[in-house]
Amino acid sequence: MDKPNIVFLLTDQWRLQSVGYAGNDEVQTPHIDKLATESMDFRHAISGYSVCCPWRASFLTGQYPLTHGVFVNDVPIGSDPVGLGDAFKVQGYDTAYIGKWHVDGQGRSAYIPPDRRLGFDYFKALECTHDYNQSAYYDNDNTDKRYWDGYDVFAQTADAQDYIRSHQNNPFLLVVSWGPPHNPYETAPQAYQDLYNPDAITLPPNVPPEMQDLAREWLAGYYAHCTAIDKSVGDIVQTLDEAGLAENTILIFASDHGDMLGSHGLERKQKPYEESIRVPFLLRYPSRYGLEAQTVDTFLSAHDIMPTLLGLCDLPVPDTVEGNDLSQSFTTKADENDCVLLACFHPFGEWARDNGGREYRGIRTARYTYCRTLDEPWLLFDNETDPYQQTNLINHPDYTEIQAQLASLLQDKLDAIGDDFLDGMTYVEQCGYILDATGTVPFTW
């Protein structure tokens, strides 16, 4: 069999709770829902570093954040990894990246030269923007800024479709990195905004009364972005079909992290709650796995994605990669010790210390979430009996044994990767990062 193509559709800040196939009957995601009926559904895909840059740097290098150095936003990769594009290119693949990058750390509007693209040759990207209409980008090696026409999700999708159509004879790796549904929530095309009335939005029970009106407004706009992206997922699927490439293409729909959207009275990400850490991850590969829905128990974190993609293509994993090739474990059932590490290395930005931010390490198992801070155990949730995490069981006498088991499992996880769980400023000083008054690395647009 010829080497498979890979099309990786990456969204920003799309939580698992806001997609139809996962049980949400208000958000309209028909194309993604159909894709789920043909795909492996990784129900334990966890955003262990649930903020943009740390997750993306781990995805693109296969390394742990304390290795590549991107444990906060807007800093450059400090290690010398074999990048995702490099690993495929050396094996004869064409490589392409379209959309949001956000691992260069040289300014959010700065040109990204070829030697900092981690092996992606076709490159129509910008470091970061949250202006999704007429947004800027750089076209490969042209240092003049250009602008996507209209809503950038649709324009970037059209460019990806052209790329797919033009690649019939050589295997390719294509990453399409869309900016939404990350806030601002109110900027999706009007036709999609009109689909959602905030007054008709149903909220989960963990949104406190004082935030419910605002949360409904947020969710209406968030869902509008989700449905617009869903259209683009359908367009990509149709293009693969029309080009005759669907059978031997690994198609993935995923997100870097979720969004609290008012749950627990919180906003955005970085927190270890379900809304922030649980993300969609669908993988369709017809020529190997057929076109039937399959549930995968395998626990998947950002640094595991690169080696797993290489494993699916029977390609070698570079020595610089720290994640695990999970491609042979898709049919393995989870046991009580399987877990993903949860980590906030340094709280910053919207979750700075004066807004409740804190360093933590934790684990998400098939049933439990356990976290501790630098000083003490912090959170323990039984996600089976308490799916909205409304009862913190930390130090509860009935859970003493379970808490001890989870604490030991967490320590084993930290020991295995050499994480000493130091305070965030120690890591900041080790890397020489300069912070502003909010604890954030300053950036320019």
N, C-alpha and C positions, 0 to 999 in steps of 0.2 A: 504494500500500500504506500502511496505517496505520502510525504510528510504533511500533516494537517496544517491548515491555516489556523490562526487565532485571531478572533475579534473580541476585544475586551471592552465592554461598555461600562464606564465608570461614572457614577453620579456622586454628587457632593451633598452629604448631610441627609440622606434618605434613610429613614428608620424602617425597620422591618414591619412595625405596627401600622404603617401607612401604605400598604400595597394590598391589592385585592386578594391574591392567592394565599396570603397569610391570614385572611379572615376579616379584613376591613371591607364592609359592604357599602361604604359611602364614597371612597375614592374610586375614580374610574380609571382602571388600568387594564383594559381588555387584551392588549397585545402582550403585555408582560404575563398576565394570567394564562394566556394560551401558551406562551413560552414555557411556563412552569409545568404545563401538562406534558411537555416533551423533554423535560430536563431533570437533572439531578438537583435537588433542593437541599442545600447545606444548612440544616436547621441549627447547627452550632457554629455558623460563621459569626465570629465575635470581633468587634473592633476593640482590641485590647489597648490601643493607644488612640482614644476616641477624639482626635483632633486632626486637622487637615495635614499639616506637614509631616509630623512623625509617622502617621499611617502611610502616606504616599512615599516617603523615603524608604520605608521598610518594604513596601510593595515593589519598588523599583530597584532595590538592592538585595533583597532577601536577608537583610541584617536587622539586628535588634537596635532600637534607638540609641542606646548608650554606646553602640559601636559606630554607627554612621554619624552620630552627633546631633541629629535633628530631633531633639526632644522638646523643642519649642518651635513656634512658627517663625518663618522668615529668616532662617539661617541656612547656610550652604552645607551640603554633605561633606563631612570632614574626613571620612575614611577614603580608601582608594578601591572601591568595589568594582567588580565586573557587573555592569548595569544590565538590566533586563534586556534592553535592545542589543547590547554587545553579545550577550550569551546566545541569542538567536541569530544574530548577523554572522557570527563566526561559523555557524552551522549551515550557512547558505540562504538564510531567510532575508527577505526584504522587510524593513522595519519602518513603522509610521506612528506618529503621535499627533493627535489633533485635540486642541482645547486647553484646559487648565493644567499647568505644570506644578508650580509651587514647591519646588525643592532646590531652587537656585540660590535664593537668599541674597540677591544683589539688587533688590528693588523690584517692586511688583510690576513695573512697566518696562523694565530694562530688557534689552536684547539678550538672548541666550545663545552664545556661540556654539558651534558644533562640538567642541571638546567637552562641553558640559551637558550634553543631551543623552548621556548614558547609552549611546549606541543607536539612537533613533535617527535615521537618515532623512526620511520625509517628515518635516516638522513644521506644523502650522499651529503655533501655540503662543500663549502669554503666561508669564509667571502667575499672575492672579488678578482677577477683577470680579466684582459682584455687580457690575453693570451689564446686564444680559441683553441689552438692545443696542445695536451698533457698537459692540464691544471690540476692543483692539486686539491685534495679534501680529506676529511676525511670520512672514512667508518664507520658510526655509532660511536661506542665507542672505536675504534682503534685509538690511538694517533699518529700512524705512517702515514705520508703523503702518499697518493696514487695519481695516475695520470689516467685521462680518456684517452682511446685509441683514437688517432686521433682528429678530430674536435669534441669538447666537446658537441655541440648541439646534434649530432648523438649518441654519447655514452650515454649521459644523457637520451635521448629519449628511447634508447634500455633498459636502466635500469627501466625507468618508465613503459615500455611495460611489462617487466617481473613482476613488482609489480602488475599491473592490472590483469595479467593472474593468479596470485597467490591469488587473493582476490575475490573469488566467493561467499563466505558465510557470510561475515560481511561487513557492510557499511564502506567506507573509504573516507578520505579527502587526496588528493594527490596534492601538489603544485610542478610544474616543472618550475624552474626559470632559463631561458636561459640568457646568457650574451650578445650576439649580439641582434640587429644590432649596439649596442654601438661601437664607435670607439675603436681600429683601424679598419678602413673600408676595408683594403686591405688583410685581413687574412681569408676570406672564402675559402673553397676548390676551387681549380683552375677551375674545371668544371663549377662552378657557377659564378666565375669571368668572364669566357669566354662568358657568356650570355649577357654581357653588355659592350658596346663600349661608353666610355665617350663622344666622339664626337657626338653621336646620342641621348644623354640625353637632354630632354626638360626641361628648367628651368622655375620656376614661375617668373612673372614680377617683384617681389620685391627683386631679387638678383641683386646687383649693378654690373655694367660692370667689375669693377676691380676684382671681386671675381668669375666671371662666369667660367673660366677655372678650377679653384680649386674646385668650387662647383660641376662641372660635374665629376671630378675625385672622389670626395667624394661620390656622389650619385651612381656612378657605383659600387663602393665597398659596399656601404650601401645596394643597391638593391640585390647584390649577397648574402649577409647575409640574407636578407629578404626571398629570394627564397629558400635558404637552410633551414631556419626555417619552411617555408611553407611545405617542404617535411616532416618534423617531425610532424607538425600538422596533415598531412594526415596519417602518420603512427599511431599516437595516436587514431585518429578516426577509422581507420581500426581495430586496436586491440580491442577497445571497442565493435565494431560490432562482431568481431569473438568470443569474450568472452561472448557474449550475454548480455552485460551490458549497451549498449547504451541507451535503452529505459528509464532506471531509473537512469541515470547519468546526473548531472548538469555539462556541459562542458563549460568552459569559456576560451576565448582567449583575452588577455589584454596586456597593457604596462604600465610602471610606469610614463613615460613622453616622450616627443618628442625630436626633434633635429632641430635646426635652419638650418643647412646645407647651410649656406650662405645667407639665406633670411635676409633682412635688414642689410646685411653685418656682420651678427653675426654667432657665432658657438655655438653648444651644446644646453644647457638648462638653467634653472633658470629664464628665461625671461617670461613676460606675453603675448607674441605673440602667435598666433594660432599654429605655427609650434612646439612650445615648450609645449603648454598646452593641445592640442586636441589629444586624444589617442583612439585607437580602443578598444572596449569592446563588445564582442559578447557573448551571453548566450544562450546555447541550452539545453532544458529540455523537451524531447519528451513526457514523460508520463503526464506532466502537460500542456504544451503549444503547443504540436504538432510539426510538422516539416515544418512550413511555415515561410518565412521571415516576421518579424514584426519590425516596428520602435517604439522605446521607447523614449518618451519625458522627462522622469524622469532625473533630474540632479543628477549626481553621482560623489562623491569625494572619495578619498582613505579611509577615516575613516568610510564611509558608507558601504563599501564592507563586512566587517566581520558581522555586524548585519543583513545585507540583506541576506547573505548566510545562517545564522542561521534561519532567518525568512522563507526562502524558504523550509527549512527542518523541520519547525514547532518546533524549539528548542528555549530555553530561551536565552535571550541576557544578558550577565553579567553586573552588575552594573558599572563596570569600563569603559564600552564602552560609548563614547560620540557621535558616529555617529548615523545615523537614519536607521532603518529597512525600506527599500523602497519596500519590496517584495509585498506589497498590492497596490502599486501606479504605476505599470507598464503600465496600460491603461489610466492613467490620462494625460490630455493634459497640456502642459506647459503654464503658463501665464507670463505676463511681469515682475512679481516680483520674479519668480523662477531664481535661480542663484547658482553659485559655487564661494566660496571665493578663490581668488588668493593671494599668500603671498610669499614674500622672507623675511625671518626673519633676515638674516645676509648674505650679499654677500660674496662669497669666491671663491677660486680656479680660474677656468677659467674666472669667472665673478667677480673678486675682484674689489675693488673700483678704483684702477688705470687702470682698463680695462672697466670702465663704470658701474660697479656694484653698486646697491643701494638697500636699503630696500624699499619695497612697500607693499601696500595692495590694492586689487582690486576685481572686480567681473566680471564674464562672464555670461551674460543673454542669452536668446535665440537669441537676435539680437546684443547686444552691449558688448564691452569690455571697462571697466572704471578702471583706476588705479590712485592712488596718492602716492607720496613719503612722507617722514617725513615733508617736507617743503611746498608742493604745489600739486595741481592736475597735473597729468603727461600725461596720455594717455586717449583718447576717440576715439573709432572706431565704425563705423556702419558696422558690418560684413555682413550685407545683401547687401548693395550697394557697399561696398569696401572690398571684401573677402580677399584681399592680404594686407589689412591694410596699404595702402600707403598714407592716408590722416589723420593726427591727428587733431581731431575736438575739442581738449580741448580749452575752453574759446572762441569758435566760437559763434558769436552772435545768429546765427540761432539755436544753440543747448543749449542755456542757461537753458531752462526748463528741458530738458532731462538730462543735466549734473547735475543739482540740484537733480533731482529724483534719479539718480544713486548714487550720493554722499550720499544721505539719506539712500538708500537701503544698501550701503556698511556699513555705520555706524551702522545700525540696526543689520547687520550680525556680526560685531565686538562686539557690546554690548551683543549679545545673547551668545557669547562664552567667554566673559571676556577678549578680546584681546585689550590691551591699546595702541597697536602699538608704542612700544618704539624702540629706536635705538638698533641695533644689539649687540653692545658691552655691553649694559645693560644685555641682556639675557646671553651672554657669561660669564660675571662676576657672574651672579646669579648662573649659573651651575658650575662655577669653571673650565671652559675649558681654555686650554692654546693654543694660536694661534702662528703661525710662521709669518714671515715678510709679507707674502701674504694674511694674514687674514684667513688662513686655519688651521684646527686642524691637526697637523702633524700625519702621520701614517707610519707604516712600512709594507713592503710587506711580 
